Amino acid sequence: MELVLPEQLHALAERAPFPLYAVGGAVRDALAGLPATDDIDLCAPADADAFSRLAADCGLEVNGVYRNTGTVNLTAGGAKIEFTSFRSDFYRGDGHAPARVTFTDDMQTDARRRDFRCNAVYCDLKTGEICDPLNGRADIAARRLTATREPVQVFSEDGLRLLRLARLSAQLGFSPDGETLAGARASAKQIDTITAERIFAELQLILHADGKYGVRYAHYEGLKLLDAIGVLERILPELTAGRGLAQRADFHAYDVLEHSLRACRYADPRVRLSALLHDVGKPAAYAATGKYHGHDAVGEPIGRAVLQRLKAPKKTTETVCRMIALHMFDLDGKVREGKVRAFLVKNADVYELLCLVKQADFSGCKDDLSPCPTLKKWEGIRKKMVREGVPFTLKELAVKGDDLAPFLPARRIGEVLNTLLLRCAQGALPNRRDALLREAARMAEEER
């Protein structure tokens, strides 16, 4: 096993009057032959003050000392390091943080407070000895996730562990054992005790789980596990409302929920949240009319409510909701060119993202990874527009607001500029200053 750590940590271990251990992900990944992580967990049978003083003397940057939990946050060589004293934790079952901690010198006790056995393997930084009080190495070798104690107890203590189960399973390609899976399912309601911000942060990590260690479609597997343990329906009930809703067999091989999951499976990392929620309006549209028609318009406010509930960043919310609202445009490829040209200009700022969502939607219907036909049409039109010198933004338009000020009131200038932009897009006007000024003057004269 090659455990790659900053040199300062080895110097720290040599000077420490107590054994200092790496534990958790860094040790697990080294034993599994995975790339080294920049997040390192340390622990020792020592208190936070003694450790922080020693760390500072060895040149590490101490960023925070939390005596109540025996935690010290450090940085060294760009790595983020968290030290915790050996301890046991007591939870009330109503949040993520322990309500009380008790410090100990016993490694077995410290190991049992952790979530999964694969994260409870210790490496003595001075001797290199591996200490494995819960047989976590066997789980790593078997690519297995097993709770450190009775699973219902583990998950009931901290509902965030339900999301960590899905994330770690996805990232590592490990599978929960049957008892751990059953315990997670029995404890699904504990996710309700976790703050929206933490849920959204973990969901984002699951949506990008394949990027951690290169496990193909890891994000899809993570979502499927969330669904299997009953957590997905608690954090995204609007999404799981699509379970069992059949779709036209000539276009779809899956129900609404599975189609959404598969669209996310095939989506570029930049649009996975949009792909996951793109059809979030279908259950509501079907409940209201017995059809899915208009689900894009129905879905936009539903998606907004979902993301606001999860406390997603405003920019993320706006982008995802825009993708929901736009993803059905020209679905059958029959919209005439003029309308497509106007659409491409109106949405030039999100064109690349929208194409990625459209492709994911297409691929998620029947697992077809070939290019989406509508996108081939759009790209042909877009390239034609580029050859014609069509402006896609007001910045590229040959006239500016100051050019129109002599004959238009200020309140009308923005509207007229956008009208000129769209007429250029549709080929009704060339993007030349003289032609645009004449058209703007004509529009102003008509209003008099």
C-alpha positions in Angstrom: 0.0 0.0 0.0 1.3 3.4 -0.9 -0.2 6.1 1.3 0.8 9.5 -0.2 0.8 12.2 2.5 2.5 15.7 2.9 6.0 15.4 4.3 5.0 17.5 7.3 2.7 14.8 8.5 5.5 12.2 8.7 7.6 14.7 10.6 4.7 15.4 12.9 4.2 11.7 13.6 8.0 11.3 14.4 7.8 14.1 17.0 4.4 13.1 18.5 4.5 11.5 22.0 1.4 9.5 21.0 0.7 7.3 18.0 -0.7 9.3 15.0 -3.0 7.6 12.5 -4.4 8.3 9.1 -7.9 6.9 8.8 -10.9 7.0 6.5 -10.8 7.7 2.8 -7.0 8.2 2.4 -6.3 4.8 3.8 -9.2 3.1 2.1 -8.3 4.5 -1.3 -4.6 3.5 -0.9 -5.6 -0.1 0.0 -8.0 -0.2 -2.9 -5.3 1.1 -5.3 -7.2 4.3 -6.0 -5.6 7.7 -6.6 -4.6 9.7 -3.6 -7.0 12.2 -2.2 -6.4 15.8 -1.1 -8.7 15.3 1.9 -6.9 13.6 4.8 -8.3 12.4 8.1 -6.0 12.0 11.1 -6.7 10.7 14.6 -4.9 9.9 17.8 -5.5 9.2 21.5 -4.6 12.8 22.2 -6.6 16.0 22.8 -7.1 18.8 20.3 -4.9 21.3 22.1 -1.9 19.0 22.3 -2.2 18.1 18.7 -2.7 21.6 17.4 0.4 22.9 19.3 2.5 20.1 17.9 1.1 20.7 14.4 2.0 24.4 14.5 5.5 23.6 15.7 5.9 21.3 12.7 4.9 24.0 10.2 1.3 23.0 9.5 -1.3 25.8 9.2 -3.9 25.4 12.0 -7.2 26.8 10.8 -9.5 25.9 13.6 -9.5 24.1 17.0 -12.8 22.7 18.3 -12.2 21.3 21.8 -15.8 20.0 22.3 -15.4 17.5 19.5 -11.7 17.1 19.6 -11.3 18.4 16.1 -8.5 20.4 14.5 -8.7 21.7 10.9 -5.3 22.0 9.1 -3.8 22.6 5.7 -0.4 21.3 4.4 0.9 21.4 0.9 -2.5 22.2 -0.5 -4.1 19.2 1.3 -7.1 19.7 3.6 -6.6 17.8 6.9 -8.9 17.1 9.7 -7.7 15.7 13.0 -10.1 14.2 15.6 -9.3 12.7 19.0 -10.3 9.1 19.6 -13.9 9.4 20.8 -17.3 7.9 20.9 -20.4 10.0 19.8 -23.9 10.3 21.1 -26.6 11.5 18.7 -30.2 12.5 19.4 -31.2 11.4 15.9 -32.4 14.9 14.9 -29.4 16.2 12.9 -26.0 15.6 11.5 -23.7 16.6 14.4 -23.3 14.6 17.6 -25.0 16.0 20.6 -22.3 14.8 22.9 -18.8 13.2 22.5 -16.8 11.1 25.0 -13.0 10.9 24.5 -11.2 7.6 24.7 -7.8 5.9 24.3 -9.4 2.8 22.6 -9.2 2.5 18.8 -12.0 -0.1 18.7 -14.4 2.4 20.3 -13.3 5.1 17.9 -13.7 2.8 14.9 -17.2 1.9 15.9 -18.4 5.5 15.9 -17.7 5.7 12.2 -20.1 5.0 9.3 -18.7 2.0 7.3 -16.0 -0.5 8.1 -14.0 0.4 5.0 -13.6 3.9 6.5 -12.4 2.5 9.8 -8.9 1.2 8.8 -6.0 3.0 10.5 -2.4 3.5 9.3 0.2 4.4 11.9 2.2 7.2 10.3 5.3 6.5 12.2 5.6 2.7 11.7 3.4 2.2 8.6 1.4 -0.5 10.5 -2.2 -1.1 9.4 -4.6 -1.4 12.2 -8.0 -2.9 11.3 -10.2 -3.3 14.4 -13.4 -4.0 12.4 -12.0 -6.0 9.5 -12.5 -3.2 7.0 -9.7 -4.5 4.7 -11.9 -7.5 3.8 -14.7 -5.1 2.8 -12.3 -3.1 0.7 -11.0 -6.2 -1.0 -14.6 -7.3 -1.6 -15.7 -3.8 -2.8 -18.3 -3.8 -0.1 -20.0 -1.3 2.2 -20.8 -2.6 5.7 -22.0 -0.5 8.6 -19.7 -0.4 11.6 -22.5 -1.4 13.9 -26.2 -2.4 13.7 -27.2 -0.5 10.5 -30.4 1.0 11.8 -28.5 2.5 14.6 -25.8 3.9 12.3 -28.3 5.6 10.0 -30.7 6.7 12.7 -27.8 8.5 14.4 -27.1 10.7 11.4 -29.4 10.8 8.4 -26.6 12.2 6.2 -25.1 8.8 6.2 -27.9 7.7 3.9 -26.6 10.0 1.3 -23.0 9.1 2.0 -23.9 5.4 1.5 -25.2 6.3 -2.1 -22.3 8.6 -2.8 -19.5 6.2 -1.6 -21.2 3.3 -3.3 -21.3 5.3 -6.6 -17.8 6.8 -6.4 -16.0 3.6 -5.3 -18.1 1.1 -7.2 -18.7 -0.7 -3.9 -22.0 -2.4 -3.1 -23.8 -2.3 0.3 -24.2 -5.7 1.9 -27.8 -6.8 2.5 -28.0 -5.9 6.1 -26.7 -2.4 5.5 -29.1 -1.9 2.6 -32.0 -3.0 4.7 -31.0 -0.8 7.6 -30.8 2.2 5.3 -34.2 1.5 3.8 -35.7 1.2 7.3 -34.1 4.5 8.3 -35.0 6.5 5.2 -37.1 9.0 7.2 -33.9 10.2 9.0 -33.1 12.2 5.9 -35.8 14.6 7.0 -33.6 15.7 9.8 -30.8 16.9 7.5 -30.7 20.5 6.3 -31.5 21.3 2.7 -28.1 22.7 2.1 -26.3 19.5 3.1 -28.8 17.4 1.1 -28.1 19.5 -2.0 -24.4 19.4 -1.5 -24.4 15.6 -1.3 -26.8 15.3 -4.2 -24.4 17.3 -6.3 -21.5 15.0 -5.3 -23.6 12.0 -6.3 -24.5 13.6 -9.7 -20.7 13.9 -10.4 -19.7 10.6 -8.7 -18.1 9.3 -11.9 -15.5 12.1 -11.8 -14.0 10.9 -8.5 -12.4 7.6 -9.6 -13.7 7.2 -13.2 -16.4 4.7 -12.5 -18.7 4.8 -15.6 -22.2 5.9 -14.9 -21.5 6.1 -11.2 -23.9 9.0 -10.8 -26.8 6.9 -12.2 -26.0 4.0 -9.8 -25.9 6.4 -6.9 -29.4 7.8 -7.8 -30.7 4.2 -8.2 -29.4 3.4 -4.8 -31.1 6.5 -3.3 -34.3 5.3 -4.9 -33.9 1.7 -3.6 -33.5 2.8 0.0 -36.5 5.2 -0.2 -34.5 8.5 0.1 -35.0 9.8 -3.4 -38.8 10.0 -2.9 -38.2 12.0 0.3 -35.8 14.6 -1.2 -37.3 14.7 -4.7 -40.9 13.5 -4.5 -41.8 15.5 -7.6 -39.3 13.3 -9.5 -40.4 10.0 -8.1 -44.0 10.9 -8.9 -43.1 9.7 -12.4 -42.7 6.1 -11.2 -45.0 3.8 -13.2 -46.2 6.5 -15.6 -45.9 4.8 -19.0 -44.9 6.7 -22.1 -45.4 6.1 -25.8 -43.6 2.9 -26.7 -42.5 4.2 -30.1 -40.4 6.9 -28.4 -39.7 5.6 -24.9 -38.6 2.3 -23.4 -39.1 3.5 -19.8 -41.5 5.1 -17.5 -41.2 8.8 -16.6 -38.9 8.3 -13.6 -36.5 5.8 -15.2 -36.3 8.0 -18.3 -35.3 11.0 -16.1 -32.7 8.9 -14.4 -31.3 7.6 -17.7 -31.3 11.1 -19.2 -29.1 12.0 -16.2 -27.0 8.8 -16.8 -26.1 9.9 -20.3 -25.8 13.7 -19.6 -22.7 15.7 -19.7 -21.5 16.6 -16.2 -22.5 20.3 -16.8 -26.2 19.5 -17.2 -26.9 16.5 -15.0 -29.2 18.4 -12.6 -31.1 19.8 -15.6 -31.3 16.4 -17.2 -32.6 14.8 -14.0 -35.4 17.4 -13.6 -36.2 18.1 -17.3 -39.4 16.1 -17.2 -40.4 17.0 -13.6 -43.6 18.5 -14.9 -44.9 15.3 -16.5 -46.6 13.8 -13.5 -48.5 17.1 -12.8 -49.4 17.6 -16.4 -50.7 14.0 -16.6 -52.7 14.4 -13.3 -54.4 17.5 -14.7 -55.1 16.5 -18.3 -54.3 12.8 -18.7 -51.6 13.8 -21.2 -48.0 15.0 -21.0 -48.6 17.9 -23.4 -47.3 21.2 -22.0 -45.2 19.5 -19.3 -42.3 21.9 -20.1 -44.3 24.9 -19.1 -45.8 23.1 -16.1 -42.4 21.8 -15.0 -40.6 25.2 -14.9 -42.3 26.4 -11.7 -42.2 22.9 -10.2 -38.4 22.7 -10.8 -38.0 26.2 -9.3 -39.9 25.1 -6.2 -37.8 22.0 -5.9 -34.5 23.9 -6.2 -35.6 26.7 -3.8 -36.6 24.0 -1.3 -33.1 22.5 -1.6 -31.5 26.0 -1.2 -29.7 25.6 -4.6 -27.7 28.6 -5.7 -29.8 31.2 -7.6 -27.7 30.9 -10.8 -28.1 27.1 -10.8 -31.9 27.4 -10.2 -32.3 29.9 -13.1 -30.3 27.7 -15.5 -32.0 24.5 -14.7 -35.5 26.1 -14.9 -34.6 27.6 -18.3 -33.6 24.1 -19.5 -36.9 22.7 -18.3 -38.8 25.3 -20.1 -36.9 25.1 -23.4 -36.2 21.4 -23.8 -39.3 20.5 -25.8 -38.7 23.1 -28.6 -38.6 21.5 -32.0 -38.9 18.1 -30.5 -39.9 16.5 -33.9 -37.6 18.7 -36.0 -40.5 20.2 -37.9 -40.2 23.8 -36.7 -39.4 26.0 -39.7 -36.0 27.5 -40.1 -37.0 31.1 -39.4 -38.3 30.2 -36.0 -35.3 28.1 -35.2 -33.0 31.0 -36.1 -34.9 33.3 -33.8 -34.8 30.7 -31.1 -31.0 30.2 -31.4 -30.4 34.0 -31.1 -32.8 34.4 -28.1 -31.0 31.5 -26.3 -27.5 32.0 -27.6 -26.2 32.3 -24.0 -27.4 28.8 -23.1 -27.2 27.1 -26.6 -24.4 24.7 -25.6 -26.1 23.6 -22.4 -29.5 23.2 -24.1 -27.9 21.0 -26.7 -26.4 18.8 -24.0 -29.8 18.5 -22.3 -31.6 17.7 -25.6 -29.0 15.0 -26.3 -29.4 13.5 -22.8 -33.2 13.5 -23.2 -32.9 11.7 -26.6 -30.4 9.2 -25.3 -32.5 8.5 -22.2 -35.5 7.4 -24.2 -34.1 4.2 -25.5 -30.4 4.2 -24.5 -29.5 5.6 -27.9 -26.2 7.4 -27.9 -26.3 8.5 -31.5 -26.6 12.2 -32.2 -30.0 13.7 -31.6 -31.6 14.5 -35.0 -33.0 17.8 -33.9 -29.5 18.9 -32.8 -28.0 18.0 -36.2 -30.7 20.3 -37.8 -30.0 23.1 -35.4 -26.2 22.9 -35.8 -26.6 23.1 -39.6 -28.8 26.2 -39.2 -26.4 27.8 -36.7 -23.4 27.3 -39.0 -25.3 28.8 -41.9 -26.1 31.8 -39.7 -22.4 32.2 -38.8 -21.4 32.1 -42.5 -24.0 34.8 -43.2 -22.5 37.0 -40.4 -25.7 36.9 -38.4 -25.3 38.6 -34.9 -26.2 36.3 -32.0 -26.0 38.9 -29.3 -26.6 42.7 -29.0 -22.8 43.1 -28.7 -22.4 41.7 -32.2 -25.1 44.0 -33.6 -23.8 46.8 -35.9 -25.6 49.5 -34.0 -25.7 50.4 -30.3 -28.1 52.2 -28.1 -26.4 55.6 -28.6 -26.9 55.3 -32.3 -30.7 55.2 -31.8 -30.9 57.9 -29.1 -31.4 60.8 -31.6 -34.8 59.5 -32.8 -36.0 57.1 -30.1 -37.0 57.6 -26.4 -34.7 55.9 -24.0 -37.5 53.5 -22.8 -37.8 52.1 -26.4 -34.1 51.6 -27.3 -33.7 48.2 -25.7 -36.8 46.8 -27.3 -35.9 48.1 -30.8 -32.4 46.7 -30.5 -33.8 43.3 -29.7 -36.2 43.6 -32.6 -33.4 44.4 -35.0 -31.4 41.5 -33.7 -34.2 39.0 -34.3 -34.8 40.4 -37.8 -31.1 39.9 -38.6 -31.4 36.4 -37.3 -34.3 35.6 -39.6 -32.6 37.1 -42.6 -34.9 40.1 -42.9 -32.1 42.6 -42.4 -28.3 42.5 -43.0 -26.2 43.3 -40.0 -25.0 46.6 -41.5 -25.1 49.9 -39.7 -26.9 51.8 -42.5 -29.6 49.2 -42.9 -30.2 48.9 -39.2 -30.4 52.6 -38.7 -32.9 53.0 -41.6 -35.1 50.2 -40.1 -34.9 51.8 -36.6 -35.9 55.2 -38.0 -38.8 53.6 -39.9 -40.0 51.9 -36.7 -39.8 55.3 -34.9 -41.7 57.0 -37.6 -44.5 54.5 -37.5 -45.0 55.2 -33.8 -45.5 58.9 -34.4 
